[in-house]
Amino acid sequence: MNRAVFAGSFDPPTFGHLNIIERSRSIFEEVLVVIAVNRSKQYLFTEYERFALLAEMIKKWDNVSVHLWEGLIVDFAREHHAQVLLRGIRNMSDFSYEFDLSLMNRGLDSGIETLFMPTEPRFFVLKSSSIKELASFGGDLSHMVPEQVARALTCKLQKR
């Protein structure tokens, strides 16, 4: 099976993430969206909240699934017989970071390839920290995140 892993923190999931998922689902037989759980990172949403948001976003596609993972992403790929790590990039900064990460992953398992997919230009500016900041000021998120994510952000930030 031609299976790809698209991993990230997804805090919050954005239209940029959805763009990569939607485009990759027509290339690969199966896309495994993996919410990477890193206990040393501070997230706005819990991994279960991020899981629920992503599950709602992808429910219309039968070849896309959402998973939680606390270990190395190459271990997830190996365990799920995935041959490709898919990485979305917006700019040269993303590419530089992702390129270095791909070399490390290649060293961990040379049988798993990393493919870079640039997001569509309209999503170049979607950065989770900027989205959270805009949400904290009550800004319009309608062109950045799906409606359910905007509602979750507003609710979460009002509780702070």
C-alpha positions as CSV (number, residue, x, y, z in Angstrom):
1,M,0.0,0.0,0.0
2,N,1.2,3.5,-0.9
3,R,0.9,5.2,2.6
4,A,2.1,8.6,3.8
5,V,2.4,10.1,7.2
6,F,1.7,13.8,7.7
7,A,2.8,14.7,11.2
8,G,2.7,17.9,13.2
9,S,1.5,19.6,16.4
10,F,-1.6,21.0,14.7
11,D,-2.1,23.5,17.5
12,P,-4.4,24.6,16.0
13,P,-5.1,22.8,12.7
14,T,-5.3,25.3,9.9
15,F,-6.5,25.6,6.3
16,G,-2.8,25.2,5.4
17,H,-2.8,21.8,7.0
18,L,-6.1,20.9,5.4
19,N,-4.7,21.9,2.0
20,I,-1.7,19.6,2.3
21,I,-4.0,16.7,3.5
22,E,-6.5,17.2,0.7
23,R,-3.8,17.3,-2.0
24,S,-1.9,14.4,-0.6
25,R,-4.9,12.2,-0.3
26,S,-5.2,12.1,-4.1
27,I,-1.6,11.1,-4.5
28,F,-1.4,8.4,-1.8
29,E,-3.7,5.5,-1.2
30,E,-3.8,6.4,2.5
31,V,-2.7,9.4,4.5
32,L,-2.1,9.0,8.2
33,V,-2.3,12.4,10.0
34,V,-0.3,12.2,13.1
35,I,-0.6,14.6,16.0
36,A,2.9,14.6,17.5
37,V,2.7,14.7,21.3
38,N,5.8,16.2,22.9
39,R,5.5,16.4,26.7
40,S,8.2,19.1,26.8
41,K,6.2,21.5,24.6
42,Q,3.4,23.8,25.8
43,Y,0.3,23.5,23.7
44,L,-2.9,25.6,23.7
45,F,-5.1,22.6,22.9
46,T,-4.7,19.1,24.5
47,E,-3.8,16.3,22.2
48,Y,-7.4,15.0,22.5
49,E,-8.8,18.4,21.5
50,R,-6.5,18.6,18.5
51,F,-7.5,15.0,17.6
52,A,-11.2,15.9,17.7
53,L,-10.7,19.0,15.6
54,L,-8.7,17.2,13.0
55,A,-11.1,14.2,13.0
56,E,-13.9,16.6,12.2
57,M,-12.0,18.3,9.4
58,I,-11.1,15.0,7.6
59,K,-14.2,12.9,8.2
60,K,-15.3,13.3,4.6
61,W,-12.3,11.4,3.3
62,D,-12.2,7.7,3.7
63,N,-8.4,7.4,3.0
64,V,-7.3,9.8,5.7
65,S,-7.1,9.0,9.4
66,V,-5.9,10.8,12.5
67,H,-3.5,9.3,15.1
68,L,-1.8,10.4,18.3
69,W,1.9,9.6,18.8
70,E,4.5,10.3,21.5
71,G,7.5,8.7,20.0
72,L,9.8,9.2,17.0
73,I,7.8,9.7,13.8
74,V,9.9,7.2,11.9
75,D,8.9,4.6,14.5
76,F,5.2,5.4,13.8
77,A,5.8,5.1,10.0
78,R,7.6,1.8,10.4
79,E,4.9,0.4,12.7
80,H,2.2,1.5,10.2
81,H,4.1,0.3,7.1
82,A,4.3,3.8,5.7
83,Q,7.0,4.6,3.2
84,V,6.7,8.4,3.1
85,L,6.9,11.2,5.6
86,L,5.1,14.1,4.1
87,R,6.1,17.6,5.2
88,G,4.3,20.8,4.3
89,I,6.4,23.9,3.7
90,R,5.5,27.6,3.4
91,N,8.8,29.3,2.9
92,M,12.6,28.8,3.0
93,S,12.7,28.8,6.8
94,D,10.3,25.9,6.9
95,F,12.4,24.2,4.2
96,S,15.6,24.6,6.1
97,Y,14.2,23.2,9.3
98,E,12.4,20.4,7.5
99,F,15.4,19.5,5.4
100,D,17.6,19.1,8.5
101,L,14.8,17.0,10.1
102,S,14.6,14.8,7.0
103,L,18.3,14.0,7.2
104,M,18.0,12.9,10.8
105,N,14.9,10.8,9.9
106,R,16.8,9.3,6.9
107,G,19.6,8.3,9.3
108,L,17.1,6.6,11.6
109,D,15.5,4.6,8.8
110,S,16.8,4.8,5.2
111,G,13.7,3.0,3.9
112,I,11.4,5.9,4.7
113,E,11.5,8.8,2.3
114,T,10.6,12.4,3.1
115,L,8.6,14.4,0.5
116,F,8.2,18.2,0.8
117,M,4.9,19.7,-0.4
118,P,4.6,23.5,-0.6
119,T,1.3,24.9,0.5
120,E,-0.8,27.0,-1.8
121,P,0.3,30.6,-1.8
122,R,-2.8,31.8,-0.1
123,F,-1.8,29.8,3.0
124,F,1.9,31.0,3.2
125,V,1.1,33.3,6.1
126,L,-0.7,30.7,8.2
127,K,1.4,30.3,11.3
128,S,-0.2,28.8,14.5
129,S,1.4,31.4,16.8
130,S,0.0,34.3,14.6
131,I,-3.4,32.7,14.5
132,K,-3.5,32.3,18.3
133,E,-2.4,35.9,18.7
134,L,-5.0,37.2,16.3
135,A,-7.7,35.1,18.0
136,S,-6.7,36.5,21.4
137,F,-7.6,40.0,20.0
138,G,-10.9,38.8,18.5
139,G,-9.6,39.0,14.9
140,D,-11.3,37.4,11.9
141,L,-10.0,33.9,11.5
142,S,-12.4,32.8,8.7
143,H,-9.7,32.7,6.1
144,M,-7.2,30.8,8.3
145,V,-9.0,28.0,10.1
146,P,-12.3,26.1,9.7
147,E,-15.2,27.4,11.7
148,Q,-15.1,24.7,14.4
149,V,-11.4,25.6,15.0
150,A,-12.2,29.3,15.2
151,R,-14.9,28.6,17.8
152,A,-12.6,26.3,19.8
153,L,-9.9,29.0,19.8
154,T,-12.3,31.7,20.9
155,C,-13.7,29.5,23.7
156,K,-10.2,28.4,24.8
157,L,-8.8,31.9,24.9
158,Q,-11.8,33.3,26.8
159,K,-11.1,30.9,29.6
160,R,-7.6,32.2,30.1
